[in-house]
Amino acid sequence: MLRSTNLVSRVVSRCQAPAAQNQRRQVHAYTSVGKRVVTLIPGDGIGPEITASVVGIIQASGAPVEFERFDLNPGAAFPEALLMSIARNGVVLKGPLHTQHSEGPRSRNLALRKMFDQQVEVIPCKTLPNVPTRHGALDVVIIRENMEGEYSGLEQEIVPGVVQSLKITTDRQSEHTARFAFEFAKTNGRKKITAIHKANIMKMTDGLFLDSVRKVAKNYPDIAYQEMIIDNTSMQLVQKPSQFDVMVTPNLYGNIVTNIATGLIGGPGVVPGANFGPRVAFFEPGARHTGLDIAGKGVANPTALILSSCMMLRHLDMKQHADEIEKALLGVYQEARIRTRDLKGPNTTAQFTDAVINKLTEGK
């Protein structure tokens, strides 16, 4: 299913300067027995349940991976040991972290992305076997700018009753995101890229983003390029999603189209995601929903994080293990006997995990 993402790591390398490529290669931590060390952040809500599922599946696959686990306390500062682990290991498997609305501390998800320069997010949205959808088969990859825009976090009160939020857009980050998207399309045989914007209103910020994408697009004449306003994009995704192939977006619009596409193919439990920077990569569910309403009930769907872990294993050059896990997962869906509650099934997280592990170990 996600084999179009096999070559994401190669795309990352192509989009970095030589010095950054060398830095990235240096961030590899191994145990004394040759296992690759990965930082594990279970997160909030359903996070601990779905990460436990994934860790069990990876262990059953025999992949040479060992986890350094960090359970975070809401509202507390990140432990220094966690930050050192991420910097040392260079790869993070992460559950969702909850952010309070309106009041409370700044988003910890955003803070980690800023700390470790997570420039681009990749969200593959593809239908699973025997999961009914309104539009049939869908296969869209969203390449989201991950650092700027409305997520810059620069807000202030000018006078009582008047607040201001700054939207930051730079040509450097916009061009990097665009280059990543076109390299991804080229490497994975994708035919078309759609740039999402609101430059009819935000003429300077979204205008700069568009100018940057257009500049990069000229270097890829074999890939069709079009632009679409975010309002129209939302409607077109719901009416005719098959028209999209790869979408390149500023930060906020990427979040919007990701959630629409997620709803079209089965919900937040089935969409993976990965965030890439020059030295560190984070792998987490693409829609980042914490599922607080079902936390602790044992009914969460771990599929999104399982697929994210397959992306992670391919990033670590463990393609065989990734392919075996993905084949087992798709086999469970093809049989259509085990389904979690979000897909109108009766099964628990543990039952779904066991079914994947049974498929994985068949014949071994």
C-alpha positions as CSV (number, residue, x, y, z in Angstrom):
1,M,0.0,0.0,0.0
2,L,2.6,2.6,1.1
3,R,5.3,1.4,-1.2
4,S,5.1,4.8,-2.9
5,T,6.8,6.1,0.2
6,N,9.7,3.6,0.1
7,L,11.9,6.3,-1.4
8,V,11.0,9.2,0.9
9,S,14.4,9.0,2.6
10,R,16.1,9.4,-0.8
11,V,13.9,12.4,-1.4
12,V,15.0,13.9,2.0
13,S,18.6,13.5,1.0
14,R,18.1,15.1,-2.4
15,C,16.4,18.1,-0.8
16,Q,19.2,18.8,1.7
17,A,22.5,20.6,1.2
18,P,25.6,18.4,1.2
19,A,26.5,19.4,4.8
20,A,23.0,18.6,6.0
21,Q,23.1,15.2,4.3
22,N,26.4,14.4,6.1
23,Q,24.8,15.4,9.4
24,R,21.8,13.3,8.8
25,R,23.9,10.2,8.1
26,Q,25.8,10.7,11.4
27,V,22.6,10.4,13.5
28,H,22.4,6.6,13.9
29,A,22.4,5.1,17.4
30,Y,22.8,1.3,17.8
31,T,22.9,-1.0,20.7
32,S,25.8,-3.3,21.5
33,V,24.1,-6.1,19.6
34,G,23.5,-4.0,16.4
35,K,19.9,-3.0,17.0
36,R,18.8,0.4,15.8
37,V,17.6,2.6,18.7
38,V,14.4,4.6,18.2
39,T,13.0,7.1,20.6
40,L,9.4,6.2,21.6
41,I,6.8,8.8,22.8
42,P,3.5,7.0,23.5
43,G,1.7,10.3,23.9
44,D,-1.8,11.0,25.3
45,G,-5.3,9.6,24.8
46,I,-5.1,6.4,22.7
47,G,-1.4,6.9,22.2
48,P,-0.2,4.4,24.8
49,E,-2.5,1.7,23.4
50,I,-1.6,2.1,19.7
51,T,2.1,2.4,20.4
52,A,2.0,-0.8,22.5
53,S,0.3,-2.5,19.5
54,V,3.0,-1.3,17.1
55,V,5.9,-2.2,19.4
56,G,4.5,-5.7,19.7
57,I,4.2,-6.1,15.9
58,I,7.7,-4.8,15.3
59,Q,9.1,-7.2,17.9
60,A,7.2,-10.1,16.3
61,S,8.6,-9.1,12.9
62,G,12.1,-9.6,14.1
63,A,13.2,-6.1,13.0
64,P,16.4,-5.1,14.8
65,V,14.9,-2.1,16.6
66,E,15.1,-1.2,20.3
67,F,13.0,1.6,21.8
68,E,13.9,4.2,24.4
69,R,10.5,5.1,25.9
70,F,9.5,8.4,27.4
71,D,6.1,9.0,29.0
72,L,5.4,12.7,29.1
73,N,3.4,14.6,31.7
74,P,0.9,17.2,30.3
75,G,2.1,20.7,31.1
76,A,5.5,19.7,32.1
77,A,8.7,20.7,30.3
78,F,10.3,18.1,28.1
79,P,12.8,16.0,30.0
80,E,16.4,16.7,29.0
81,A,16.8,12.9,28.6
82,L,14.1,12.9,26.0
83,L,15.7,15.7,24.0
84,M,19.1,14.0,24.2
85,S,17.6,10.7,23.1
86,I,15.9,12.3,20.0
87,A,19.1,14.1,19.1
88,R,21.2,11.0,19.5
89,N,18.8,8.5,17.8
90,G,17.5,10.7,15.0
91,V,14.3,8.7,14.7
92,V,11.1,9.0,16.8
93,L,8.0,6.9,16.8
94,K,5.3,9.1,18.4
95,G,1.7,8.9,19.5
96,P,-0.5,12.0,19.5
97,L,0.0,14.7,22.2
98,H,-3.0,16.6,23.4
99,T,-3.2,20.4,23.3
100,Q,-5.7,22.4,25.3
101,H,-7.9,24.8,23.4
102,S,-7.6,28.6,24.0
103,E,-5.8,28.5,27.3
104,G,-2.9,26.4,28.6
105,P,0.7,25.8,27.4
106,R,1.8,25.9,23.8
107,S,1.3,22.8,21.7
108,R,3.9,20.2,22.5
109,N,3.6,18.8,19.0
110,L,4.5,22.1,17.6
111,A,7.3,22.6,20.1
112,L,9.0,19.3,19.0
113,R,8.6,20.2,15.4
114,K,10.3,23.5,16.0
115,M,13.1,22.1,18.2
116,F,14.1,19.5,15.7
117,D,13.5,21.4,12.5
118,Q,10.7,19.2,11.1
119,Q,10.4,21.0,7.8
120,V,8.1,18.8,5.8
121,E,5.3,16.3,6.6
122,V,4.3,13.5,4.3
123,I,0.7,12.1,4.7
124,P,-0.2,9.2,2.3
125,C,-4.0,8.8,2.1
126,K,-4.9,5.6,0.4
127,T,-8.0,3.4,0.7
128,L,-7.6,0.0,2.5
129,P,-9.0,-3.3,1.2
130,N,-12.7,-3.9,2.1
131,V,-13.1,-0.5,3.9
132,P,-16.2,1.0,2.2
133,T,-15.7,4.6,1.0
134,R,-18.0,6.9,-0.8
135,H,-15.7,7.4,-3.8
136,G,-14.0,4.1,-4.2
137,A,-10.2,3.9,-4.5
138,L,-8.3,7.0,-3.4
139,D,-4.5,7.5,-3.5
140,V,-3.4,11.0,-2.6
141,V,-0.2,12.1,-0.9
142,I,-0.1,15.4,0.9
143,I,3.2,17.2,1.3
144,R,2.7,19.8,4.0
145,E,5.0,22.7,5.0
146,N,5.5,22.0,8.7
147,M,7.2,25.1,10.3
148,E,5.6,28.4,9.3
149,G,2.3,30.0,8.4
150,E,-0.4,30.3,11.0
151,Y,1.5,27.7,13.1
152,S,4.3,30.2,13.7
153,G,2.9,30.7,17.2
154,L,3.4,34.4,17.2
155,E,0.4,36.0,18.9
156,Q,-0.1,39.1,21.0
157,E,-2.7,41.3,22.5
158,I,-2.4,44.8,21.0
159,V,-5.0,46.4,23.3
160,P,-7.7,44.8,25.4
161,G,-10.2,43.1,23.1
162,V,-7.8,43.1,20.1
163,V,-5.4,40.3,19.4
164,Q,-3.0,39.7,16.5
165,S,-1.6,36.5,15.0
166,L,1.4,36.7,12.6
167,K,1.5,34.4,9.6
168,I,5.1,33.9,8.6
169,T,6.1,32.7,5.1
170,T,9.6,32.5,3.8
171,D,10.8,31.7,0.2
172,R,13.5,29.4,1.6
173,Q,11.0,27.1,3.4
174,S,8.4,27.3,0.7
175,E,11.0,26.3,-2.0
176,H,12.3,23.5,0.2
177,T,8.7,22.1,0.6
178,A,8.1,22.5,-3.1
179,R,11.3,20.7,-4.0
180,F,10.5,17.9,-1.6
181,A,7.1,17.5,-3.3
182,F,8.5,17.4,-6.8
183,E,11.3,15.1,-5.9
184,F,8.8,12.8,-4.2
185,A,6.6,12.8,-7.3
186,K,9.5,12.2,-9.6
187,T,10.9,9.4,-7.4
188,N,7.6,7.6,-7.0
189,G,6.3,7.9,-10.5
190,R,3.6,10.4,-9.6
191,K,2.2,12.5,-12.5
192,K,0.7,15.7,-11.0
193,I,1.2,18.2,-8.2
194,T,-1.5,20.6,-7.0
195,A,-0.4,23.6,-5.0
196,I,-3.0,24.7,-2.4
197,H,-3.3,28.4,-1.5
198,K,-5.4,31.4,-0.7
199,A,-3.4,34.0,-2.7
200,N,-6.5,35.8,-3.9
201,I,-6.8,37.2,-0.3
202,M,-3.4,36.7,1.3
203,K,-1.5,38.0,-1.6
204,M,1.9,38.4,0.1
205,T,2.2,35.3,2.2
206,D,0.4,32.8,0.0
207,G,1.6,34.7,-3.0
208,L,5.2,34.1,-1.9
209,F,4.4,30.4,-1.4
210,L,3.0,30.2,-4.9
211,D,5.9,32.0,-6.5
212,S,8.3,29.6,-4.7
213,V,6.4,26.5,-6.0
214,R,6.2,27.9,-9.5
215,K,9.9,28.5,-9.5
216,V,10.6,24.9,-8.5
217,A,8.0,23.5,-10.9
218,K,9.9,24.9,-13.9
219,N,12.6,22.3,-13.2
220,Y,10.2,19.4,-13.5
221,P,8.5,19.7,-17.0
222,D,7.4,16.0,-16.9
223,I,5.2,16.5,-13.9
224,A,1.9,18.3,-14.4
225,Y,1.4,21.3,-12.2
226,Q,-1.8,23.1,-11.2
227,E,-2.9,25.5,-8.4
228,M,-6.2,25.5,-6.4
229,I,-7.7,27.8,-3.8
230,I,-8.2,26.1,-0.5
231,D,-12.0,26.7,-0.5
232,N,-12.4,25.0,-3.8
233,T,-9.9,22.3,-2.9
234,S,-12.1,21.3,0.1
235,M,-15.2,21.0,-2.2
236,Q,-13.3,19.2,-4.9
237,L,-11.9,16.7,-2.4
238,V,-15.4,15.8,-1.3
239,Q,-16.9,15.7,-4.8
240,K,-14.1,14.2,-6.9
241,P,-11.0,13.3,-4.9
242,S,-9.6,11.1,-7.8
243,Q,-8.4,14.3,-9.6
244,F,-5.6,14.7,-7.0
245,D,-2.3,12.9,-7.0
246,V,0.3,14.9,-4.9
247,M,-0.8,18.0,-3.0
248,V,1.8,20.6,-1.8
249,T,0.4,22.9,0.9
250,P,1.3,25.6,3.4
251,N,1.0,24.5,7.0
252,L,-2.7,25.2,7.9
253,Y,-4.1,24.1,4.5
254,G,-2.2,20.9,4.8
255,N,-4.0,20.2,8.1
256,I,-7.4,21.0,6.5
257,V,-7.0,18.8,3.4
258,T,-5.4,16.0,5.5
259,N,-8.5,15.8,7.7
260,I,-10.9,15.9,4.7
261,A,-9.0,13.1,3.0
262,T,-8.8,11.2,6.2
263,G,-12.6,11.3,6.5
264,L,-12.9,10.0,3.0
265,I,-11.0,6.8,3.5
266,G,-12.1,5.7,7.0
267,G,-11.0,8.2,9.6
268,P,-8.0,9.1,11.7
269,G,-7.3,5.5,12.6
270,V,-6.0,4.6,9.2
271,V,-3.9,7.5,7.9
272,P,-0.1,7.4,8.6
273,G,2.3,10.3,8.6
274,A,6.0,11.2,8.8
275,N,7.9,14.5,9.5
276,F,11.4,15.1,8.1
277,G,14.2,17.4,9.0
278,P,17.9,17.5,8.2
279,R,18.8,15.4,11.2
280,V,15.7,13.9,12.8
281,A,12.5,12.2,11.5
282,F,9.3,11.7,13.4
283,F,6.7,9.0,12.5
284,E,3.2,9.4,13.9
285,P,-0.5,9.2,12.8
286,G,-1.1,11.5,10.0
287,A,-4.3,13.1,11.4
288,R,-2.8,13.4,15.0
289,H,-6.1,12.8,16.8
290,T,-5.7,11.9,20.4
291,G,-9.0,10.0,20.8
292,L,-9.6,11.2,24.3
293,D,-13.2,9.9,24.3
294,I,-12.1,6.3,23.8
295,A,-8.8,6.4,25.6
296,G,-8.3,3.4,27.9
297,K,-11.2,1.4,26.5
298,G,-9.0,-0.8,24.3
299,V,-10.9,-0.1,21.1
300,A,-8.6,2.2,19.2
301,N,-7.5,1.4,15.7
302,P,-3.7,1.1,15.5
303,T,-3.5,1.0,11.7
304,A,-2.3,4.5,11.2
305,L,0.7,4.0,13.5
306,I,1.4,0.6,12.1
307,L,1.6,2.1,8.7
308,S,3.7,5.0,10.1
309,S,6.1,2.4,11.6
310,C,6.4,0.8,8.1
311,M,7.5,4.2,6.8
312,M,9.9,4.4,9.7
313,L,11.4,0.9,9.0
314,R,11.9,1.9,5.3
315,H,13.6,5.1,6.4
316,L,15.9,2.8,8.5
317,D,16.6,0.7,5.4
318,M,14.7,-2.2,6.9
319,K,12.5,-2.6,3.8
320,Q,11.9,-6.4,4.2
321,H,10.5,-6.0,7.7
322,A,8.3,-3.1,6.6
323,D,7.0,-5.0,3.6
324,E,6.2,-8.1,5.8
325,I,4.3,-6.0,8.4
326,E,2.4,-4.1,5.7
327,K,1.5,-7.4,3.9
328,A,0.2,-8.8,7.2
329,L,-1.8,-5.7,7.9
330,L,-3.4,-5.7,4.5
331,G,-4.1,-9.4,4.8
332,V,-6.2,-8.7,7.9
333,Y,-8.2,-6.1,6.0
334,Q,-8.6,-8.4,3.0
335,E,-10.1,-11.1,5.1
336,A,-12.6,-8.6,6.6
337,R,-13.1,-10.6,9.7
338,I,-11.4,-8.4,12.3
339,R,-12.5,-4.7,12.5
340,T,-12.1,-2.1,15.2
341,R,-15.0,0.0,16.3
342,D,-14.2,3.0,14.1
343,L,-14.7,0.8,11.0
344,K,-18.0,-0.6,12.4
345,G,-16.4,-3.7,13.8
346,P,-16.6,-5.4,17.2
347,N,-13.0,-6.0,17.8
348,T,-10.5,-4.6,20.3
349,T,-7.1,-3.1,19.8
350,A,-5.5,-6.2,21.2
351,Q,-7.6,-8.5,19.0
352,F,-6.6,-6.5,15.9
353,T,-3.0,-6.5,16.9
354,D,-3.0,-10.3,17.5
355,A,-4.6,-10.8,14.0
356,V,-1.7,-8.8,12.4
357,I,0.9,-10.7,14.4
358,N,-0.7,-14.1,13.4
359,K,-0.6,-13.1,9.8
360,L,3.0,-11.9,10.2
361,T,4.2,-15.1,11.7
362,E,2.3,-17.5,9.5
363,G,4.8,-20.0,7.9
364,K,7.7,-18.8,10.0
